[in-house]
Amino acid sequence: MPIRSPRGRAAAYRAVWQWPLRSPARLAFSVVVLGALVFGLVYVGGQVGGGSSSGGLLAGGSDGQRWDPGGSGVSATPTPTMLPPVPALTPQALPPDRAPRQALEVARVWASAWVNHPEGITPEQWLAGLRPYTTDEFLGVLGGVDPANIPASRVTGPATPTRAAPKSVEVEVPTDTLRLRILVVDTDAGWKVSRYDRA
């Protein structure tokens, strides 16, 4: 018998959408059916879309040729080219005796400025002596050093290279209390000290 009143239609719709909520089994069944419908629609849509995109292939055209509607007919797909191997980006090591003389001189002068901290010198004055031979980044690190805590007071020997590369040299400089291990790097402004340690 047809439903003739709006109230009857609303009750029928409410009964339909409330049916899955009346028990957990009905809810699980509804979720499975809904998932199957969605999966079926996606699968059918993929089959239809995939079939239309393959229509441009020529019959028996397994050699990568495609129909070119705006050109002279058949155009071949370009063959990918093989790029040459790229060598590993490792720094080239040099024998220590081939270290640039400018780098050794910068290390020696920097060490002389590092040990130059007479009584009463301010950190700003001490940094001013290091500034011409130090990278800007490392100068910021040295800004936190109190020169009164530096134990050495003079350089006692020549700057000796221990490791060398075209753009960087590690140098040892002896002082009256310790040996400094200084890293000098080639920058746009010349050779500069970028790090030091106590050897």
ZABARO-250132 format. One record per residue (C-alpha): residue number from 1; residue in one letter; x, y, z. Coordinates in nm, 2 decimals, always signed. Each point is the difference from the previous one (the first is absolute). Layout:
N
<pt num="NUM" residu="A" px="X" py="Y" pz="Z"/>
...
END
This chain:
199
<pt num="1" residu="M" px="+0.00" py="+0.00" pz="+0.00"/>
<pt num="2" residu="P" px="+0.15" py="+0.34" pz="-0.10"/>
<pt num="3" residu="I" px="+0.09" py="+0.26" pz="+0.28"/>
<pt num="4" residu="R" px="-0.22" py="+0.30" pz="-0.07"/>
<pt num="5" residu="S" px="+0.08" py="+0.24" pz="+0.29"/>
<pt num="6" residu="P" px="+0.32" py="+0.19" pz="+0.07"/>
<pt num="7" residu="R" px="+0.01" py="-0.13" pz="+0.35"/>
<pt num="8" residu="G" px="-0.02" py="-0.35" pz="-0.13"/>
<pt num="9" residu="R" px="+0.29" py="+0.06" pz="-0.24"/>
<pt num="10" residu="A" px="+0.22" py="+0.15" pz="+0.28"/>
<pt num="11" residu="A" px="-0.07" py="-0.30" pz="+0.22"/>
<pt num="12" residu="A" px="+0.10" py="-0.23" pz="-0.29"/>
<pt num="13" residu="Y" px="+0.33" py="+0.19" pz="-0.06"/>
<pt num="14" residu="R" px="+0.07" py="+0.00" pz="+0.37"/>
<pt num="15" residu="A" px="-0.05" py="-0.38" pz="+0.02"/>
<pt num="16" residu="V" px="+0.25" py="-0.05" pz="-0.29"/>
<pt num="17" residu="W" px="+0.29" py="+0.21" pz="+0.15"/>
<pt num="18" residu="Q" px="-0.07" py="-0.12" pz="+0.35"/>
<pt num="19" residu="W" px="+0.01" py="-0.37" pz="-0.09"/>
<pt num="20" residu="P" px="+0.39" py="-0.03" pz="+0.01"/>
<pt num="21" residu="L" px="+0.01" py="+0.17" pz="+0.34"/>
<pt num="22" residu="R" px="-0.23" py="-0.25" pz="+0.18"/>
<pt num="23" residu="S" px="+0.28" py="-0.26" pz="+0.06"/>
<pt num="24" residu="P" px="+0.38" py="-0.03" pz="-0.05"/>
<pt num="25" residu="A" px="-0.05" py="-0.28" pz="-0.25"/>
<pt num="26" residu="R" px="-0.22" py="+0.21" pz="-0.22"/>
<pt num="27" residu="L" px="+0.25" py="+0.29" pz="+0.02"/>
<pt num="28" residu="A" px="+0.30" py="-0.23" pz="-0.10"/>
<pt num="29" residu="F" px="-0.20" py="-0.15" pz="-0.29"/>
<pt num="30" residu="S" px="-0.09" py="+0.36" pz="-0.12"/>
<pt num="31" residu="V" px="+0.36" py="+0.11" pz="+0.01"/>
<pt num="32" residu="V" px="+0.11" py="-0.31" pz="-0.20"/>
<pt num="33" residu="V" px="-0.26" py="+0.05" pz="-0.26"/>
<pt num="34" residu="L" px="+0.08" py="+0.37" pz="-0.03"/>
<pt num="35" residu="G" px="+0.37" py="-0.07" pz="-0.03"/>
<pt num="36" residu="A" px="-0.06" py="-0.26" pz="-0.27"/>
<pt num="37" residu="L" px="-0.21" py="+0.25" pz="-0.20"/>
<pt num="38" residu="V" px="+0.27" py="+0.27" pz="+0.03"/>
<pt num="39" residu="F" px="+0.27" py="-0.25" pz="-0.11"/>
<pt num="40" residu="G" px="-0.21" py="-0.11" pz="-0.29"/>
<pt num="41" residu="L" px="-0.06" py="+0.35" pz="-0.12"/>
<pt num="42" residu="V" px="+0.38" py="+0.08" pz="+0.02"/>
<pt num="43" residu="Y" px="+0.09" py="-0.32" pz="-0.18"/>
<pt num="44" residu="V" px="-0.25" py="+0.06" pz="-0.28"/>
<pt num="45" residu="G" px="+0.11" py="+0.36" pz="-0.03"/>
<pt num="46" residu="G" px="+0.36" py="-0.10" pz="-0.03"/>
<pt num="47" residu="Q" px="-0.07" py="-0.26" pz="-0.27"/>
<pt num="48" residu="V" px="-0.20" py="+0.25" pz="-0.20"/>
<pt num="49" residu="G" px="+0.27" py="+0.27" pz="+0.04"/>
<pt num="50" residu="G" px="+0.28" py="-0.23" pz="-0.08"/>
<pt num="51" residu="G" px="-0.17" py="-0.14" pz="-0.31"/>
<pt num="52" residu="S" px="-0.05" py="+0.35" pz="-0.15"/>
<pt num="53" residu="S" px="+0.36" py="+0.10" pz="+0.05"/>
<pt num="54" residu="S" px="+0.14" py="-0.30" pz="-0.19"/>
<pt num="55" residu="G" px="-0.20" py="+0.09" pz="-0.31"/>
<pt num="56" residu="G" px="+0.28" py="+0.20" pz="-0.14"/>
<pt num="57" residu="L" px="+0.23" py="-0.30" pz="-0.05"/>
<pt num="58" residu="L" px="+0.02" py="-0.14" pz="-0.35"/>
<pt num="59" residu="A" px="-0.10" py="-0.36" pz="-0.06"/>
<pt num="60" residu="G" px="+0.29" py="-0.22" pz="+0.06"/>
<pt num="61" residu="G" px="+0.20" py="+0.31" pz="+0.12"/>
<pt num="62" residu="S" px="+0.20" py="-0.16" pz="+0.28"/>
<pt num="63" residu="D" px="+0.31" py="+0.19" pz="-0.12"/>
<pt num="64" residu="G" px="-0.09" py="+0.32" pz="+0.19"/>
<pt num="65" residu="Q" px="-0.15" py="+0.18" pz="-0.30"/>
<pt num="66" residu="R" px="-0.31" py="+0.22" pz="+0.06"/>
<pt num="67" residu="W" px="-0.24" py="+0.17" pz="-0.24"/>
<pt num="68" residu="D" px="+0.08" py="+0.38" pz="-0.02"/>
<pt num="69" residu="P" px="-0.33" py="+0.16" pz="-0.11"/>
<pt num="70" residu="G" px="+0.16" py="+0.34" pz="-0.06"/>
<pt num="71" residu="G" px="+0.31" py="-0.12" pz="-0.18"/>
<pt num="72" residu="S" px="+0.09" py="-0.21" pz="-0.30"/>
<pt num="73" residu="G" px="-0.13" py="-0.33" pz="+0.14"/>
<pt num="74" residu="V" px="+0.21" py="-0.22" pz="+0.22"/>
<pt num="75" residu="S" px="+0.26" py="+0.15" pz="+0.24"/>
<pt num="76" residu="A" px="+0.25" py="-0.22" pz="+0.19"/>
<pt num="77" residu="T" px="+0.03" py="+0.04" pz="+0.38"/>
<pt num="78" residu="P" px="+0.35" py="+0.13" pz="+0.08"/>
<pt num="79" residu="T" px="+0.24" py="-0.25" pz="+0.14"/>
<pt num="80" residu="P" px="+0.14" py="+0.10" pz="+0.34"/>
<pt num="81" residu="T" px="+0.37" py="+0.07" pz="+0.00"/>
<pt num="82" residu="M" px="+0.25" py="-0.13" pz="+0.26"/>
<pt num="83" residu="L" px="+0.18" py="+0.28" pz="+0.20"/>
<pt num="84" residu="P" px="+0.37" py="-0.05" pz="+0.08"/>
<pt num="85" residu="P" px="+0.08" py="-0.10" pz="+0.36"/>
<pt num="86" residu="V" px="+0.07" py="+0.28" pz="+0.24"/>
<pt num="87" residu="P" px="+0.32" py="-0.04" pz="+0.21"/>
<pt num="88" residu="A" px="-0.03" py="+0.01" pz="+0.37"/>
<pt num="89" residu="L" px="+0.04" py="+0.35" pz="+0.15"/>
<pt num="90" residu="T" px="+0.29" py="-0.07" pz="+0.23"/>
<pt num="91" residu="P" px="+0.26" py="+0.27" pz="+0.08"/>
<pt num="92" residu="Q" px="+0.33" py="-0.07" pz="-0.17"/>
<pt num="93" residu="A" px="+0.28" py="-0.05" pz="+0.25"/>
<pt num="94" residu="L" px="+0.34" py="+0.15" pz="-0.05"/>
<pt num="95" residu="P" px="+0.33" py="-0.10" pz="+0.15"/>
<pt num="96" residu="P" px="+0.06" py="+0.23" pz="+0.31"/>
<pt num="97" residu="D" px="+0.32" py="+0.14" pz="-0.15"/>
<pt num="98" residu="R" px="-0.20" py="+0.14" pz="-0.29"/>
<pt num="99" residu="A" px="-0.22" py="+0.21" pz="+0.23"/>
<pt num="100" residu="P" px="-0.02" py="+0.36" pz="-0.13"/>
<pt num="101" residu="R" px="+0.25" py="+0.23" pz="+0.17"/>
<pt num="102" residu="Q" px="-0.27" py="+0.27" pz="+0.05"/>
<pt num="103" residu="A" px="-0.21" py="-0.24" pz="+0.21"/>
<pt num="104" residu="L" px="+0.30" py="-0.07" pz="+0.23"/>
<pt num="105" residu="E" px="+0.08" py="+0.37" pz="+0.03"/>
<pt num="106" residu="V" px="-0.36" py="+0.07" pz="+0.10"/>
<pt num="107" residu="A" px="+0.00" py="-0.27" pz="+0.26"/>
<pt num="108" residu="R" px="+0.33" py="+0.13" pz="+0.15"/>
<pt num="109" residu="V" px="-0.12" py="+0.36" pz="+0.02"/>
<pt num="110" residu="W" px="-0.34" py="-0.11" pz="+0.14"/>
<pt num="111" residu="A" px="+0.17" py="-0.20" pz="+0.27"/>
<pt num="112" residu="S" px="+0.22" py="+0.30" pz="+0.09"/>
<pt num="113" residu="A" px="-0.31" py="+0.21" pz="+0.03"/>
<pt num="114" residu="W" px="-0.17" py="-0.27" pz="+0.21"/>
<pt num="115" residu="V" px="+0.27" py="-0.02" pz="+0.26"/>
<pt num="116" residu="N" px="+0.03" py="+0.39" pz="+0.01"/>
<pt num="117" residu="H" px="-0.21" py="+0.08" pz="+0.31"/>
<pt num="118" residu="P" px="+0.20" py="+0.23" pz="+0.23"/>
<pt num="119" residu="E" px="-0.16" py="+0.08" pz="+0.34"/>
<pt num="120" residu="G" px="-0.28" py="+0.25" pz="-0.03"/>
<pt num="121" residu="I" px="-0.09" py="-0.08" pz="-0.37"/>
<pt num="122" residu="T" px="-0.37" py="+0.00" pz="-0.07"/>
<pt num="123" residu="P" px="-0.17" py="-0.28" pz="-0.20"/>
<pt num="124" residu="E" px="-0.08" py="+0.26" pz="-0.27"/>
<pt num="125" residu="Q" px="+0.37" py="+0.09" pz="-0.03"/>
<pt num="126" residu="W" px="+0.10" py="-0.36" pz="-0.01"/>
<pt num="127" residu="L" px="-0.26" py="-0.08" pz="-0.27"/>
<pt num="128" residu="A" px="+0.12" py="+0.30" pz="-0.21"/>
<pt num="129" residu="G" px="+0.34" py="-0.16" pz="-0.03"/>
<pt num="130" residu="L" px="-0.16" py="-0.33" pz="-0.12"/>
<pt num="131" residu="R" px="-0.26" py="+0.16" pz="-0.23"/>
<pt num="132" residu="P" px="+0.21" py="+0.03" pz="-0.32"/>
<pt num="133" residu="Y" px="+0.10" py="-0.37" pz="+0.01"/>
<pt num="134" residu="T" px="-0.34" py="-0.15" pz="+0.11"/>
<pt num="135" residu="T" px="-0.32" py="-0.09" pz="-0.18"/>
<pt num="136" residu="D" px="-0.30" py="+0.20" pz="+0.10"/>
<pt num="137" residu="E" px="-0.18" py="-0.32" pz="+0.13"/>
<pt num="138" residu="F" px="+0.29" py="-0.10" pz="+0.22"/>
<pt num="139" residu="L" px="+0.05" py="+0.36" pz="+0.12"/>
<pt num="140" residu="G" px="-0.35" py="-0.02" pz="+0.15"/>
<pt num="141" residu="V" px="+0.10" py="-0.32" pz="+0.19"/>
<pt num="142" residu="L" px="+0.32" py="+0.17" pz="+0.13"/>
<pt num="143" residu="G" px="-0.21" py="+0.29" pz="+0.13"/>
<pt num="144" residu="G" px="-0.08" py="-0.21" pz="+0.31"/>
<pt num="145" residu="V" px="+0.36" py="-0.07" pz="+0.09"/>
<pt num="146" residu="D" px="+0.16" py="+0.18" pz="+0.29"/>
<pt num="147" residu="P" px="+0.37" py="+0.07" pz="-0.10"/>
<pt num="148" residu="A" px="+0.10" py="-0.02" pz="+0.37"/>
<pt num="149" residu="N" px="-0.07" py="-0.37" pz="-0.01"/>
<pt num="150" residu="I" px="+0.24" py="-0.08" pz="-0.29"/>
<pt num="151" residu="P" px="+0.30" py="-0.18" pz="+0.16"/>
<pt num="152" residu="A" px="+0.26" py="+0.07" pz="-0.27"/>
<pt num="153" residu="S" px="+0.19" py="+0.32" pz="-0.04"/>
<pt num="154" residu="R" px="+0.23" py="-0.05" pz="-0.30"/>
<pt num="155" residu="V" px="+0.05" py="-0.21" pz="-0.31"/>
<pt num="156" residu="T" px="+0.31" py="-0.22" pz="+0.03"/>
<pt num="157" residu="G" px="+0.04" py="-0.16" pz="-0.35"/>
<pt num="158" residu="P" px="-0.10" py="+0.01" pz="-0.37"/>
<pt num="159" residu="A" px="-0.35" py="-0.09" pz="-0.14"/>
<pt num="160" residu="T" px="+0.01" py="-0.36" pz="-0.12"/>
<pt num="161" residu="P" px="-0.26" py="-0.14" pz="-0.23"/>
<pt num="162" residu="T" px="-0.15" py="-0.34" pz="+0.10"/>
<pt num="163" residu="R" px="-0.28" py="-0.04" pz="-0.26"/>
<pt num="164" residu="A" px="-0.05" py="+0.19" pz="-0.32"/>
<pt num="165" residu="A" px="-0.26" py="+0.04" pz="-0.28"/>
<pt num="166" residu="P" px="-0.04" py="+0.25" pz="-0.28"/>
<pt num="167" residu="K" px="-0.23" py="+0.22" pz="+0.21"/>
<pt num="168" residu="S" px="+0.09" py="-0.08" pz="+0.36"/>
<pt num="169" residu="V" px="+0.31" py="-0.07" pz="+0.21"/>
<pt num="170" residu="E" px="+0.03" py="-0.13" pz="+0.35"/>
<pt num="171" residu="V" px="+0.31" py="+0.15" pz="+0.18"/>
<pt num="172" residu="E" px="+0.16" py="-0.06" pz="+0.33"/>
<pt num="173" residu="V" px="+0.17" py="+0.30" pz="+0.18"/>
<pt num="174" residu="P" px="+0.19" py="-0.06" pz="+0.33"/>
<pt num="175" residu="T" px="-0.03" py="+0.25" pz="+0.28"/>
<pt num="176" residu="D" px="+0.17" py="+0.01" pz="+0.34"/>
<pt num="177" residu="T" px="-0.27" py="-0.21" pz="+0.17"/>
<pt num="178" residu="L" px="-0.18" py="-0.20" pz="-0.28"/>
<pt num="179" residu="R" px="-0.02" py="-0.07" pz="-0.37"/>
<pt num="180" residu="L" px="-0.28" py="+0.17" pz="-0.20"/>
<pt num="181" residu="R" px="-0.17" py="-0.20" pz="-0.28"/>
<pt num="182" residu="I" px="-0.13" py="+0.27" pz="-0.24"/>
<pt num="183" residu="L" px="-0.23" py="-0.05" pz="-0.30"/>
<pt num="184" residu="V" px="+0.06" py="+0.26" pz="-0.28"/>
<pt num="185" residu="V" px="-0.24" py="+0.02" pz="-0.29"/>
<pt num="186" residu="D" px="+0.02" py="+0.18" pz="-0.33"/>
<pt num="187" residu="T" px="-0.29" py="+0.26" pz="-0.02"/>
<pt num="188" residu="D" px="-0.09" py="+0.28" pz="-0.24"/>
<pt num="189" residu="A" px="+0.21" py="+0.23" pz="+0.22"/>
<pt num="190" residu="G" px="+0.31" py="-0.22" pz="+0.01"/>
<pt num="191" residu="W" px="+0.11" py="-0.26" pz="+0.25"/>
<pt num="192" residu="K" px="-0.18" py="+0.02" pz="+0.34"/>
<pt num="193" residu="V" px="-0.01" py="-0.20" pz="+0.32"/>
<pt num="194" residu="S" px="-0.33" py="-0.18" pz="+0.05"/>
<pt num="195" residu="R" px="+0.07" py="-0.22" pz="+0.31"/>
<pt num="196" residu="Y" px="+0.27" py="-0.09" pz="+0.25"/>
<pt num="197" residu="D" px="+0.05" py="-0.27" pz="+0.26"/>
<pt num="198" residu="R" px="+0.26" py="-0.09" pz="+0.25"/>
<pt num="199" residu="A" px="+0.21" py="-0.28" pz="-0.15"/>
END
